[in-house]
Amino acid sequence: MENPLRCHYQDELVEAGCDEAGRGCYAGPVFASAVILPAGFYHPLLNDSKQVTPENRDELRVFIEARAIAWAVARVDHDEIDKINILKASFKAMHLALDQLKPKPRLLLIDGNRFTKYKRIPHRCIVKGDSIFASIAAASILAKTWRDEYMQGLHAEFPHYGWNTNKGYGTKEHRDAIERFGLCKYHRKSFNISPNGDVQEELAFMD
């Protein structure tokens, strides 16, 4: 099946796609990636990371990292999420990823409907952008695979939460483990984690 993703938003400025992974998790960092792709970049499996199997995400990660003009991944840890709230932490992770890019982009494509301006670079917020633009989809793949790998490492320290499979999300397995063992040092304490799986973070949508 032909991949419907658009390669670029426009053709005059160097643009970077940005996305995050782990915003809704109970535990662990939020990761973000920024990616600059060459003209004509194509892979038939590339899509929003949530629509791609783990095996195909791993294949795409290698492909993207080898062929992107520039890419970067950054994270903001659970303790800072608790201090500044998850929305600001997600934007900060994107900014940290953008700091690493060479060459510097002149336009940013952001997945979602909100963003904190990065330096003087104009940006476009695009809802479901990871299913529209290749650079955002590529960023979603890198953020997701890097975060999954990181959570696999944390699983070795706290195996009873099942982070090797749930990656810190609020699955029944994870909630049951929290009820049994309580929260650990990697859980986001500012999240109100309830047994029915609802998560509320009071500051998440503050400006």
C-alpha positions, 0 to 999 in steps of 0.5 A, a space after each residue: 500500500 502506498 504511504 500517504 505521508 507528505 515529505 515536506 510542508 513547504 520547499 523553501 526552508 529547512 524544516 524539522 518535524 518534532 514529536 514526543 513519546 511518554 506524555 501519558 505514562 505513569 512513570 519514566 521520562 518523556 522523550 522527544 525527537 526532532 528530525 530533518 529529512 532530505 527531499 524525497 525521503 520515503 519508507 513504505 512502513 513509515 507512519 505514526 509510531 502508534 500505528 507501527 509494530 515494534 519490529 517495524 519501528 526498530 527497522 524504521 529507527 535504523 533507516 531514519 538515523 542512517 538517512 536523515 539530514 539531522 536527527 536528535 533525541 532528548 528526554 526530561 525525567 520524572 522529577 522535572 515533570 513533577 516540578 514543571 508539569 508534563 506539558 511544559 516538560 514535553 515542550 522542553 524535551 523538544 527544545 532540547 532535541 532541537 538544540 542538538 540539530 545541525 544544520 539548524 531548521 528554519 521551520 518547525 512542524 510540531 505534532 499536536 495543537 500547542 507549542 512553546 516558541 523555540 528561539 526565533 524559529 517559526 513553527 506550525 502545530 499540526 493535529 495528528 501531524 505524525 500521520 500527515 508529514 514524514 518528518 513528524 512521523 520519523 520523530 515519533 518513531 525515534 522518540 518512541 523507540 528510544 523511550 521504549 529502550 530506556 524503559 526496558 532498562 528501568 524494568 531491570 531495576 523494578 521488574 514487578 511493574 512490567 515496564 518491559 511490556 507496558 513501558 510505564 503506561 497505565 495498563 491493568 498490570 501496572 495499576 495492579 502492581 502499584 496497588 501491591 507495591 506502591 509507587 517507586 522513585 521513577 513514578 510521576 508523583 504529580 499524577 493522580 493515579 487511580 485504580 480505574 486507570 484514570 490519570 489527572 495532572 492538574 497542571 498539564 494544561 496551564 500556559 
